[in-house]
Amino acid sequence: MNAHQTDIFKRIKKVMVEIFEIDEALLLPEAKLYDELDIDSIDAVDLLIELKSFAGQNIKPEEFTQAETLQDIVDIISLHTEAK
């Protein structure tokens, strides 16, 4: 993970702790959103809304719904923020 991706990961962790009250110790890049973190589809939409302000408005929900791990989310956001 490069410095840009590390910053994104920190932002995701902050949102996950504040909004979903998930224990930060569980928030590892390989953590599975639905199986390990109990994120459902409504939570995923809420997460996308929170992260759009950080990543820009050009993330499509279809891209985001294909994410299975926190690293997948980092990769999606990284692609969009590097393109700016």
N, C-alpha and C positions, 0 to 999 in steps of 0.2 A: 504494500500500500504506500503510495507516494504521499507527500505532505498535503496536497490538495484533497486527496481521498481521505486522509486522516482527519482533516477539518470537517469534511462532510460526515464522516462516521461520528465524530463528536457531536455534531448538530443533531443527527438522527438519534443518538443515545439520549441527548437532552430532551428531545421531544417525547421519546418513548417513556422516559422516567416521569416527566411532568404530566403528560396527558393520560397515559395508560397505567401509570404507577407500577411499572415493571422494574424489578430489582436490577440495578445496573450491572451486577455480577453476571446476569444471564445474557447480557447484550454483547455477544461476541460476533465477529463477522460471519461465522458459519451457522449462527443460530437460525433455525427454521421459523419463519414468521407464524405459520398456522399451527404447526405441530408442537413446537417448543415454547413459543411466546403467546400462544392463544389469541393471535390477532385474527379477527374475522373480517369479512368483506367490508362491513361498515367501518371498522377500525382502519382498514387499509385506505379507504376513501378519506377519512379524517387525517391520516398520516400524510397522504398525498397533498391535501389542502395545506397542511402546515409546512410541508417541504417545498411547495411551489413558490412561496415567497422567497425562499433561499435559492432555489434552482432556476427560477423563471417560470413563465407560464407555458412553455412549450413542451412540457411532459404530458404525453397522452395517457389517459387512464389505462388503455390497453397495454402499454409498455409496463406500467407499474403493476398491473395485476398478474403479470407473468413472473414477477420477482418471487423467489422462494426463500431467500435468506437475506440477512441484513447486508451482506456483501453485494448481492444483486441490486439492492436499492442504491448503495454507494456507487456502483458501476453506472447505473442509469443516470443518476444525478450528475456524476462526473462527466459523462458524455455531453450532457446538456450545458453544464457550466463552462466546460472547456471550449465549447463552440461559440461562446459569447465573445 
